[in-house]
Amino acid sequence: MEMYSPIWNVAHVLALMLLLLHIPYYFVLKD
């Protein structure tokens, strides 16, 4: 399994960005 393929890297970056974008939303919705 090739872990360092470009597609895999892009998928991880997108997942990270989505997580970072959703964390503030959780705090806003909790308030």
HTML snippet that shows the backbone in 3Dmol.js (N, CA, C, O; Angstrom):
<script src="https://3Dmol.org/build/3Dmol-min.js"></script>
<div id="view" style="width:600px;height:400px;position:relative"></div>
<script>
const pdb = `
ATOM      1  N   MET A   1       0.852  -1.200   0.000  1.00  0.00           N
ATOM      2  CA  MET A   1       0.000   0.000   0.000  1.00  0.00           C
ATOM      3  C   MET A   1       0.888   1.251   0.000  1.00  0.00           C
ATOM      4  O   MET A   1       1.730   1.428   0.880  1.00  0.00           O
ATOM      5  N   GLU A   2       0.688   2.094  -0.979  1.00  0.00           N
ATOM      6  CA  GLU A   2       1.534   3.284  -1.085  1.00  0.00           C
ATOM      7  C   GLU A   2       0.921   4.432  -0.282  1.00  0.00           C
ATOM      8  O   GLU A   2      -0.122   4.975  -0.645  1.00  0.00           O
ATOM      9  N   MET A   3       1.577   4.781   0.795  1.00  0.00           N
ATOM     10  CA  MET A   3       1.028   5.800   1.693  1.00  0.00           C
ATOM     11  C   MET A   3       1.316   7.217   1.202  1.00  0.00           C
ATOM     12  O   MET A   3       0.618   8.161   1.571  1.00  0.00           O
ATOM     13  N   TYR A   4       2.347   7.360   0.369  1.00  0.00           N
ATOM     14  CA  TYR A   4       2.772   8.704  -0.010  1.00  0.00           C
ATOM     15  C   TYR A   4       2.364   9.070  -1.434  1.00  0.00           C
ATOM     16  O   TYR A   4       3.035   9.865  -2.094  1.00  0.00           O
ATOM     17  N   SER A   5       1.266   8.490  -1.902  1.00  0.00           N
ATOM     18  CA  SER A   5       0.771   8.866  -3.226  1.00  0.00           C
ATOM     19  C   SER A   5       0.111  10.242  -3.142  1.00  0.00           C
ATOM     20  O   SER A   5      -0.430  10.592  -2.093  1.00  0.00           O
ATOM     21  N   PRO A   6       0.142  11.028  -4.213  1.00  0.00           N
ATOM     22  CA  PRO A   6      -0.412  12.392  -4.186  1.00  0.00           C
ATOM     23  C   PRO A   6      -1.886  12.405  -3.809  1.00  0.00           C
ATOM     24  O   PRO A   6      -2.325  13.266  -3.046  1.00  0.00           O
ATOM     25  N   ILE A   7      -2.653  11.455  -4.339  1.00  0.00           N
ATOM     26  CA  ILE A   7      -4.092  11.434  -4.046  1.00  0.00           C
ATOM     27  C   ILE A   7      -4.314  11.232  -2.550  1.00  0.00           C
ATOM     28  O   ILE A   7      -5.171  11.877  -1.945  1.00  0.00           O
ATOM     29  N   TRP A   8      -3.534  10.330  -1.963  1.00  0.00           N
ATOM     30  CA  TRP A   8      -3.655  10.067  -0.523  1.00  0.00           C
ATOM     31  C   TRP A   8      -3.332  11.336   0.262  1.00  0.00           C
ATOM     32  O   TRP A   8      -4.002  11.658   1.243  1.00  0.00           O
ATOM     33  N   ASN A   9      -2.298  12.050  -0.181  1.00  0.00           N
ATOM     34  CA  ASN A   9      -1.888  13.278   0.493  1.00  0.00           C
ATOM     35  C   ASN A   9      -2.997  14.324   0.413  1.00  0.00           C
ATOM     36  O   ASN A   9      -3.315  14.966   1.414  1.00  0.00           O
ATOM     37  N   VAL A  10      -3.581  14.497  -0.760  1.00  0.00           N
ATOM     38  CA  VAL A  10      -4.661  15.480  -0.939  1.00  0.00           C
ATOM     39  C   VAL A  10      -5.847  15.117  -0.058  1.00  0.00           C
ATOM     40  O   VAL A  10      -6.456  15.990   0.559  1.00  0.00           O
ATOM     41  N   ALA A  11      -6.176  13.824   0.002  1.00  0.00           N
ATOM     42  CA  ALA A  11      -7.312  13.388   0.818  1.00  0.00           C
ATOM     43  C   ALA A  11      -7.077  13.730   2.287  1.00  0.00           C
ATOM     44  O   ALA A  11      -7.994  14.172   2.980  1.00  0.00           O
ATOM     45  N   HIS A  12      -5.846  13.526   2.761  1.00  0.00           N
ATOM     46  CA  HIS A  12      -5.546  13.839   4.154  1.00  0.00           C
ATOM     47  C   HIS A  12      -5.624  15.337   4.409  1.00  0.00           C
ATOM     48  O   HIS A  12      -6.123  15.766   5.449  1.00  0.00           O
ATOM     49  N   VAL A  13      -5.134  16.136   3.466  1.00  0.00           N
ATOM     50  CA  VAL A  13      -5.181  17.593   3.633  1.00  0.00           C
ATOM     51  C   VAL A  13      -6.631  18.069   3.673  1.00  0.00           C
ATOM     52  O   VAL A  13      -6.989  18.908   4.501  1.00  0.00           O
ATOM     53  N   LEU A  14      -7.464  17.536   2.780  1.00  0.00           N
ATOM     54  CA  LEU A  14      -8.875  17.925   2.762  1.00  0.00           C
ATOM     55  C   LEU A  14      -9.564  17.528   4.063  1.00  0.00           C
ATOM     56  O   LEU A  14     -10.339  18.305   4.621  1.00  0.00           O
ATOM     57  N   ALA A  15      -9.283  16.324   4.545  1.00  0.00           N
ATOM     58  CA  ALA A  15      -9.896  15.871   5.798  1.00  0.00           C
ATOM     59  C   ALA A  15      -9.476  16.774   6.956  1.00  0.00           C
ATOM     60  O   ALA A  15     -10.294  17.127   7.805  1.00  0.00           O
ATOM     61  N   LEU A  16      -8.197  17.144   6.982  1.00  0.00           N
ATOM     62  CA  LEU A  16      -7.702  18.024   8.040  1.00  0.00           C
ATOM     63  C   LEU A  16      -8.379  19.389   7.972  1.00  0.00           C
ATOM     64  O   LEU A  16      -8.789  19.934   8.997  1.00  0.00           O
ATOM     65  N   MET A  17      -8.496  19.938   6.766  1.00  0.00           N
ATOM     66  CA  MET A  17      -9.132  21.247   6.605  1.00  0.00           C
ATOM     67  C   MET A  17     -10.591  21.189   7.036  1.00  0.00           C
ATOM     68  O   MET A  17     -11.090  22.111   7.683  1.00  0.00           O
ATOM     69  N   LEU A  18     -11.280  20.096   6.676  1.00  0.00           N
ATOM     70  CA  LEU A  18     -12.681  19.955   7.074  1.00  0.00           C
ATOM     71  C   LEU A  18     -12.797  19.906   8.592  1.00  0.00           C
ATOM     72  O   LEU A  18     -13.690  20.525   9.171  1.00  0.00           O
ATOM     73  N   LEU A  19     -11.895  19.170   9.236  1.00  0.00           N
ATOM     74  CA  LEU A  19     -11.922  19.095  10.699  1.00  0.00           C
ATOM     75  C   LEU A  19     -11.698  20.475  11.305  1.00  0.00           C
ATOM     76  O   LEU A  19     -12.418  20.879  12.218  1.00  0.00           O
ATOM     77  N   LEU A  20     -10.700  21.200  10.798  1.00  0.00           N
ATOM     78  CA  LEU A  20     -10.393  22.522  11.337  1.00  0.00           C
ATOM     79  C   LEU A  20     -11.553  23.487  11.116  1.00  0.00           C
ATOM     80  O   LEU A  20     -11.790  24.369  11.940  1.00  0.00           O
ATOM     81  N   LEU A  21     -12.277  23.326  10.008  1.00  0.00           N
ATOM     82  CA  LEU A  21     -13.417  24.201   9.739  1.00  0.00           C
ATOM     83  C   LEU A  21     -14.615  23.834  10.607  1.00  0.00           C
ATOM     84  O   LEU A  21     -15.415  24.703  10.954  1.00  0.00           O
ATOM     85  N   HIS A  22     -14.746  22.555  10.962  1.00  0.00           N
ATOM     86  CA  HIS A  22     -15.919  22.127  11.715  1.00  0.00           C
ATOM     87  C   HIS A  22     -15.776  22.359  13.218  1.00  0.00           C
ATOM     88  O   HIS A  22     -16.780  22.501  13.917  1.00  0.00           O
ATOM     89  N   ILE A  23     -14.538  22.398  13.724  1.00  0.00           N
ATOM     90  CA  ILE A  23     -14.353  22.611  15.162  1.00  0.00           C
ATOM     91  C   ILE A  23     -15.011  23.919  15.631  1.00  0.00           C
ATOM     92  O   ILE A  23     -15.736  23.890  16.625  1.00  0.00           O
ATOM     93  N   PRO A  24     -14.794  25.060  14.964  1.00  0.00           N
ATOM     94  CA  PRO A  24     -15.459  26.298  15.403  1.00  0.00           C
ATOM     95  C   PRO A  24     -16.979  26.195  15.309  1.00  0.00           C
ATOM     96  O   PRO A  24     -17.682  26.755  16.150  1.00  0.00           O
ATOM     97  N   TYR A  25     -17.501  25.489  14.302  1.00  0.00           N
ATOM     98  CA  TYR A  25     -18.950  25.355  14.163  1.00  0.00           C
ATOM     99  C   TYR A  25     -19.538  24.630  15.364  1.00  0.00           C
ATOM    100  O   TYR A  25     -20.617  24.984  15.841  1.00  0.00           O
ATOM    101  N   TYR A  26     -18.829  23.612  15.855  1.00  0.00           N
ATOM    102  CA  TYR A  26     -19.313  22.878  17.029  1.00  0.00           C
ATOM    103  C   TYR A  26     -19.421  23.813  18.230  1.00  0.00           C
ATOM    104  O   TYR A  26     -20.398  23.762  18.977  1.00  0.00           O
ATOM    105  N   PHE A  27     -18.415  24.666  18.414  1.00  0.00           N
ATOM    106  CA  PHE A  27     -18.453  25.598  19.540  1.00  0.00           C
ATOM    107  C   PHE A  27     -19.599  26.590  19.375  1.00  0.00           C
ATOM    108  O   PHE A  27     -20.271  26.928  20.349  1.00  0.00           O
ATOM    109  N   VAL A  28     -19.826  27.058  18.148  1.00  0.00           N
ATOM    110  CA  VAL A  28     -20.904  28.024  17.903  1.00  0.00           C
ATOM    111  C   VAL A  28     -22.261  27.378  18.151  1.00  0.00           C
ATOM    112  O   VAL A  28     -23.147  27.994  18.742  1.00  0.00           O
ATOM    113  N   LEU A  29     -22.425  26.133  17.697  1.00  0.00           N
ATOM    114  CA  LEU A  29     -23.707  25.454  17.878  1.00  0.00           C
ATOM    115  C   LEU A  29     -23.935  25.089  19.342  1.00  0.00           C
ATOM    116  O   LEU A  29     -25.076  25.042  19.801  1.00  0.00           O
ATOM    117  N   LYS A  30     -22.859  24.831  20.070  1.00  0.00           N
ATOM    118  CA  LYS A  30     -22.989  24.491  21.491  1.00  0.00           C
ATOM    119  C   LYS A  30     -23.470  25.693  22.291  1.00  0.00           C
ATOM    120  O   LYS A  30     -24.221  25.536  23.254  1.00  0.00           O
ATOM    121  N   ASP A  31     -23.047  26.880  21.906  1.00  0.00           N
ATOM    122  CA  ASP A  31     -23.324  28.079  22.679  1.00  0.00           C
ATOM    123  C   ASP A  31     -24.808  28.376  22.801  1.00  0.00           C
ATOM    124  O   ASP A  31     -25.190  29.363  23.429  1.00  0.00           O
TER     125      ASP A  31
END
`;
const viewer = $3Dmol.createViewer("view");
viewer.addModel(pdb, "pdb");
viewer.setStyle({}, {cartoon: {color: "spectrum"}});
viewer.zoomTo();
viewer.render();
</script>
